[in-house]
């Protein structure tokens, strides 16, 4: 009975170790990916959010046409997504 309990304990410890090792590997991969993208992505978000807000306010106040606002947003999105430096 004790032998079976010890074997079960060893198996459960091995399972826990493999699960923690795989989770650690996934976390490391995510951190490395984030570190690669962080500077450009955060800079993009900060500057573009301001630009989007200003353009949206201008479109709402009818200083510019709404269709022009939408076209500009689509162009900005396409140019950002086509940047090869952001590809992993």
CORTACOR-V833871 format. One line per field, one symbol per residue. psi: psi as a letter, one per 30 degrees, with the letter a starting at -180 (. if undefined). burial: + if it has 24 or more other ideal C-beta (glycine too) atoms within 12 Angstrom, else -. A space follows every 50 residues. Layout:
BEGIN
psi = ???
burial = ???
END
This chain:
BEGIN
psi = eeeeeeeeeeeeeeeeeeeeeeeeeeeeeeeeeeeefeeeeeeeeeeeee eeeeeeeeeeghelkeeeeeeeeeeeeeeefgjfffk.
burial = -------------------------------------------------- ----+-------------+-------------------
END
